[in-house]
């Protein structure tokens, strides 16, 4: 039928599905490596406590019926094996119905994790991965002509990601309108990368060019996605370039890479055509595609309305399956970077002469001489939440004391989330946390000191506390 085509869409589908499968693999890997300390049975925000107070209909997940750390780990490993198989092409080597089942199982596996992840999984790219994954179920495989309706729904997702981000900026912080936000953002973003220091020190006129280009990419190019080829393809290709720029300048987990996958599905027809026509799909598949398209159209009302309102919300899911969502980022920009530094001591009684030793995190700034690292598309969840906690203690109210309690025990799973443990033999007697103001050093300071950051203490975040004071507060 007319809504199935092989004119270039086959390559867009191939690139999108393979890259999406790789991102699923990374998401399951991150869950496996981090869940025990974050939300395991003895974690900071345990899943069993969460599912006991939240009904299944509000957060559908297999873990409502049964939870154990062993089951959760096995669940993640199943997701990793399946996503690796799909990335390797298994979904194109099996019948159409089996390919759909593979993609549907991947989506369901990850949905069960996100829906019990609580604040650790409150990021927009979780919903974006799930929404994109739900559409991948109906894209078919290599033996079937791509469904044009679903390929256009991928454009609709890409439009909401980019246009939503552009609108939230123009409606939010004034610095987006006067083109000065990047005077600060490369330095104050949640997790700088190895090139962020250099991006920050670009000339201010170039920062203004960056912001203006961002507005064009997020407010101008998305509209062109719904024009005929090759205009739509070149607009999507330009989006890929802007997303790669963001990849170089910071760490935003897999947000940029899902966006690149979506854009590639539109841009790919510019470069490839099939050698031979692909067979038409069976009638049952056509019916499912029509039903899925109608469902997405119905669910798109609230996200579309959200784009038009002045009270636009960022990264919002309107139903528990995360099928059609609202997106956006950095409606306001932090001008000053603050970091929480957690320190421990072996002294049971602390005073002016106490020696404190700092815990170092993998991604968030700590040691001023350590250059920021590249972790994206891998997601360091605790590091990200520490950035939010530095903005306001309210972001850390539910998990910071449990984190400290586990550090006072030298909890193995918690320590795996950190880069260094200054107390490898015996746990510390007391722990404190202080807030420091961080800024990138200048070129001269870097040459003279070898430090990438300069920091000054601002205030106390947590007074020195020991295990006895935390008993009963976990």
C-alpha positions in Angstrom: 0.0 0.0 0.0 1.0 3.7 -0.3 2.0 3.9 3.3 4.7 1.3 2.8 7.8 2.2 0.8 11.3 1.1 0.1 12.6 4.4 -1.5 15.4 5.0 0.9 13.4 4.4 4.1 15.1 0.9 4.4 18.4 2.5 5.3 16.9 4.9 7.7 15.1 2.1 9.4 18.3 0.0 9.5 20.4 2.7 11.1 17.7 3.7 13.6 17.1 0.2 14.8 20.7 -0.9 15.1 21.7 2.3 17.0 18.7 2.0 19.2 19.6 -1.6 20.1 23.1 -0.5 21.1 21.6 2.2 23.3 19.3 -0.3 24.9 22.4 -2.4 25.6 24.1 0.5 27.3 20.9 1.3 29.3 20.7 -2.3 30.6 24.4 -2.4 31.4 24.1 0.8 33.4 21.2 -0.6 35.3 23.0 -3.8 36.1 26.1 -2.1 37.4 24.4 0.5 39.5 21.0 -0.8 40.7 22.1 -2.6 43.9 23.3 0.6 45.6 20.6 2.8 44.2 17.4 0.8 44.4 18.3 -2.8 45.3 16.8 -4.5 48.3 19.4 -2.7 50.5 19.7 0.3 48.3 19.2 4.0 49.0 15.6 3.9 47.5 14.7 0.2 47.6 12.3 -1.1 45.0 10.3 -3.3 47.5 9.4 -0.2 49.5 8.4 1.7 46.4 6.1 -1.0 44.9 4.5 -1.4 48.3 3.1 2.1 48.2 2.7 2.7 44.4 0.0 0.6 42.6 0.8 -1.3 39.5 -1.4 0.8 37.3 0.6 3.9 38.1 4.0 2.2 37.4 3.6 -1.1 35.5 6.5 -3.4 36.2 7.2 -7.0 36.7 8.7 -6.2 40.0 5.3 -5.5 41.5 4.8 -9.2 41.6 8.2 -10.2 42.9 11.5 -8.5 43.6 14.9 -9.8 44.5 18.4 -8.4 43.5 19.0 -11.7 41.8 15.9 -11.3 39.7 16.7 -7.7 38.8 20.2 -8.6 37.8 18.9 -11.5 35.6 16.4 -9.1 34.1 19.2 -6.7 33.1 21.3 -9.5 31.7 18.4 -10.7 29.6 18.0 -7.2 28.2 21.7 -7.0 27.4 21.7 -10.3 25.6 18.6 -9.5 23.6 19.7 -6.0 22.7 23.1 -7.2 21.6 21.4 -9.9 19.5 19.2 -7.3 17.8 22.1 -4.9 17.3 23.9 -7.8 15.5 21.0 -8.3 13.1 19.0 -11.1 14.7 15.7 -9.2 14.3 16.3 -9.0 10.5 17.1 -12.8 10.3 13.8 -14.0 11.9 10.2 -13.8 10.6 8.4 -10.5 10.9 6.2 -11.5 13.8 9.3 -12.7 15.7 11.1 -9.5 15.0 8.2 -7.5 16.5 8.3 -9.8 19.5 12.0 -9.1 20.0 11.5 -5.3 20.0 8.4 -5.5 22.2 10.2 -7.6 24.8 13.1 -5.1 24.8 10.7 -2.3 25.4 8.8 -4.2 28.2 12.1 -5.2 29.9 13.3 -1.6 30.1 9.8 -0.3 31.0 9.8 -2.5 34.1 13.1 -1.0 35.2 12.2 2.7 34.5 8.9 2.4 36.3 10.5 1.4 39.6 13.6 3.5 39.2 12.2 6.5 41.1 14.3 9.6 41.1 17.3 7.7 39.6 15.3 7.2 36.4 13.5 10.6 36.3 15.5 11.8 33.2 13.9 12.7 29.9 16.1 10.3 27.9 14.5 7.3 29.7 11.1 8.2 28.3 12.7 9.0 24.9 14.3 5.6 24.7 11.0 3.9 25.6 9.0 6.0 23.1 11.5 5.3 20.4 11.6 1.7 21.3 7.8 1.4 21.2 7.8 2.6 17.6 10.6 0.3 16.6 8.2 -2.6 17.3 6.2 -1.6 14.2 9.0 -0.8 11.8 9.3 -4.3 10.5 12.5 -6.1 9.4 14.7 -6.4 6.4 12.2 -8.6 4.5 9.5 -6.0 4.7 9.1 -2.6 3.1 9.3 0.1 5.8 5.9 1.5 7.0 5.9 5.1 6.0 3.5 6.0 8.8 5.8 4.8 11.5 8.8 6.5 9.8 6.9 9.7 9.9 6.1 9.1 13.6 9.8 9.0 14.2 9.9 12.5 12.7 7.2 13.5 15.1 9.3 12.3 18.0 12.3 14.2 16.7 10.2 17.3 16.2 9.0 17.2 19.9 12.6 16.6 21.2 14.1 19.5 19.3 11.2 22.0 19.1 10.3 21.4 22.7 13.9 22.1 23.8 13.9 25.2 21.7 10.6 26.6 23.0 11.5 26.0 26.6 14.7 28.0 26.2 13.0 30.9 24.5 10.3 31.0 27.2 12.7 30.5 30.0 16.0 32.1 30.8 16.7 35.6 29.4 20.2 34.6 28.5 18.8 32.4 25.7 17.2 35.4 24.2 20.2 37.7 24.5 22.5 34.9 23.3 24.7 34.8 26.4 23.8 31.4 28.0 26.9 29.7 26.8 29.0 32.2 28.7 28.1 29.9 31.6 26.7 26.6 30.4 29.9 24.7 29.4 31.2 25.4 32.9 28.0 24.8 34.9 26.4 21.9 33.0 25.6 18.7 35.0 28.7 16.8 33.9 31.4 18.5 31.8 33.4 16.4 29.4 37.1 16.5 28.5 36.6 19.3 25.9 34.2 21.4 28.1 37.1 23.5 29.5 38.1 24.4 25.9 34.5 25.1 24.8 34.1 27.4 27.8 37.1 29.4 26.8 36.0 30.1 23.3 35.6 33.8 22.5 32.3 35.3 23.7 31.2 36.3 20.1 31.6 32.6 19.2 29.4 31.6 22.2 26.7 33.9 20.8 27.0 32.2 17.4 26.6 28.8 19.2 23.4 30.0 20.8 22.0 31.4 17.6 22.9 28.2 15.8 21.1 26.2 18.6 18.0 28.3 18.1 18.0 27.6 14.4 18.6 23.9 14.9 15.8 23.6 17.5 13.2 26.0 16.2 13.9 26.2 12.5 15.1 22.8 11.3 12.3 20.8 13.0 9.7 22.4 10.9 11.5 21.3 7.8 11.2 17.6 8.9 7.7 17.6 7.4 8.7 18.9 4.0 9.5 16.7 1.0 12.9 15.2 0.4 15.6 16.2 0.1 14.8 19.2 2.3 13.7 17.1 5.2 16.8 14.9 4.9 19.2 17.8 4.9 17.5 19.4 7.9 17.9 16.1 9.8 21.5 15.8 8.7 22.1 19.3 10.1 20.5 18.1 13.4 22.9 15.2 13.5 25.8 17.7 13.2 24.4 19.9 16.1 23.9 16.8 18.3 27.5 15.7 17.7 28.6 19.2 18.8 26.7 18.6 22.0 28.4 15.1 22.4 31.8 16.8 22.2 30.9 19.6 24.6 29.4 17.5 27.5 28.0 14.3 29.0 24.2 13.9 28.4 23.9 10.1 28.7 22.2 8.8 25.6 19.9 11.8 24.9 22.0 13.0 22.0 22.5 9.5 20.6 18.7 8.7 20.5 18.2 12.1 18.8 20.9 11.2 16.3 19.2 7.8 15.6 15.9 9.6 15.0 17.5 12.1 12.7 19.4 9.4 10.8 16.1 7.8 10.0 15.1 10.9 8.1 18.5 11.7 6.6 19.5 8.3 5.3 17.4 8.4 2.1 19.7 11.1 0.9 22.5 8.6 0.3 20.9 5.2 -0.5 18.3 3.4 -2.5 17.5 -0.3 -2.4 18.9 -2.6 -5.0 15.5 -4.3 -5.5 12.0 -3.5 -4.3 11.2 -5.0 -0.8 8.2 -7.3 -0.5 4.9 -5.8 0.6 4.0 -6.6 4.2 1.2 -9.0 5.2 -2.3 -7.6 5.9 -2.1 -8.3 9.6 1.0 -6.1 9.8 -0.7 -3.3 7.9 -3.6 -3.4 10.3 -1.2 -3.2 13.3 0.6 -0.3 11.8 -2.6 1.6 11.3 -3.7 0.9 14.9 -0.4 2.0 16.3 -0.5 5.2 14.3 -4.0 6.0 15.4 -2.9 5.3 19.0 0.0 7.7 18.8 -2.1 10.3 17.2 -4.6 10.0 20.1 -1.9 10.2 22.7 -0.2 13.1 21.0 -2.9 15.6 22.0 -1.4 16.5 25.4 2.2 16.7 24.3 1.2 18.9 21.4 -0.9 21.1 23.6 2.1 21.4 25.9 4.2 22.8 23.1 1.6 25.6 22.7 1.2 26.6 26.3 3.3 29.2 28.1 3.5 26.9 31.1 5.3 24.3 29.0 6.6 21.3 31.0 9.9 19.6 30.3 10.4 15.8 30.2 6.9 14.8 31.1 5.2 11.4 30.6 1.4 11.5 30.4 0.8 7.8 30.9 2.6 5.0 32.6 3.8 3.3 29.4 5.8 6.4 28.3 4.4 6.0 24.7 4.2 9.8 23.8 6.0 12.3 26.0 7.1 15.9 26.2 10.7 16.8 26.1 13.0 19.8 26.7 16.1 20.8 28.6 17.9 23.8 30.2 15.0 26.2 30.3 17.2 28.0 32.8 20.9 28.2 33.0 23.0 28.1 36.2 25.5 30.9 36.4 27.6 29.5 39.2 28.8 25.9 39.5 28.4 24.4 43.0 29.6 20.9 44.0 29.1 18.8 47.1 32.3 17.3 48.4 31.8 14.3 50.7 34.7 13.7 53.1 35.4 11.2 55.8 37.7 10.9 58.8 38.9 8.1 61.0 38.6 10.4 64.1 35.6 9.6 66.3 35.8 13.2 67.7 36.3 16.0 65.2 37.8 19.4 65.6 40.0 22.0 64.0 42.9 19.5 63.7 40.9 16.7 62.1 42.2 15.2 58.8 39.4 14.8 56.3 39.8 12.8 53.1 37.5 13.3 50.1 35.5 10.6 48.2 36.0 11.1 44.4 33.2 10.4 41.9 33.7 9.0 38.4 32.1 11.9 36.5 31.3 14.8 38.6 34.1 17.3 39.4 36.0 16.8 42.6 39.8 16.9 42.5 40.6 20.2 40.8 43.6 18.6 38.9 41.5 15.9 37.3 40.4 16.6 33.8 36.6 15.9 33.2 36.1 12.5 31.5 33.8 11.4 28.7 31.2 8.9 29.9 28.2 9.5 27.7 26.3 7.6 26.3 26.8 5.7 29.6 24.8 7.2 32.4 26.3 7.9 35.9 23.1 8.3 37.8 24.5 9.2 41.2 26.8 11.8 39.7 23.9 13.5 38.0 21.8 13.6 41.2 24.8 15.1 43.1 24.6 18.0 40.6 21.0 18.5 41.4 21.6 18.2 45.1 24.1 21.0 44.9 21.4 23.2 43.4 19.0 22.5 46.2 19.0 20.1 49.2 15.4 19.2 48.3 16.7 17.1 45.4 18.6 15.0 47.8 16.2 14.7 50.7 15.2 11.1 49.9 18.6 9.6 49.2 21.5 11.6 50.6 21.4 10.4 54.2 21.1 6.7 53.0 24.2 7.4 50.8 26.1 8.6 53.8 25.0 5.7 56.0 26.3 3.3 53.4 29.6 5.1 53.2 30.0 4.8 56.9 29.7 1.1 56.5 32.0 0.8 53.5 29.2 -0.7 51.6 30.7 -2.5 48.7 27.9 -1.8 46.2 27.8 1.9 47.0 31.6 2.2 46.8 31.4 0.8 43.3 29.6 3.9 42.2 32.6 6.0 43.3 36.0 6.5 41.8 38.0 6.4 45.0 37.5 5.2 48.6 39.9 6.9 51.0 39.1 4.2 53.6 39.8 0.9 52.0 40.6 -1.0 55.2 38.2 0.3 57.8 35.1 2.5 57.3 35.3 6.2 58.4 34.2 7.1 61.9 32.4 10.3 60.7 31.4 11.9 57.4 30.7 15.4 56.4 29.7 17.2 53.2 30.6 20.7 52.1 29.5 22.9 49.2 32.2 24.4 47.1 32.0 26.9 44.3 33.8 25.6 41.2 34.9 27.5 38.1 37.2 26.6 35.2 40.7 27.9 35.6 42.1 30.4 33.1 44.7 29.4 30.6 47.3 31.0 32.8 46.1 29.2 35.9 46.1 25.9 34.1 49.7 26.4 33.0 50.9 27.5 36.4 49.1 25.0 38.6 48.0 22.1 36.3 44.5 22.5 37.8 41.4 22.5 35.5 39.2 23.9 38.3 39.5 26.5 41.0 37.2 26.1 44.0 36.3 28.0 47.1 34.2 26.7 50.1 30.8 28.2 50.5 28.9 26.4 53.2 28.3 23.2 55.0 25.9 20.7 53.4 26.0 18.0 56.1 27.6 18.4 59.6 30.0 15.7 60.7 28.0 12.6 61.5 28.7 9.1 62.7 27.0 5.7 62.4 25.2 5.9 65.8 23.5 9.2 64.8 22.2 7.6 61.6 20.7 4.4 63.1 17.1 4.3 62.3 17.4 7.1 59.6 18.2 4.8 56.7 
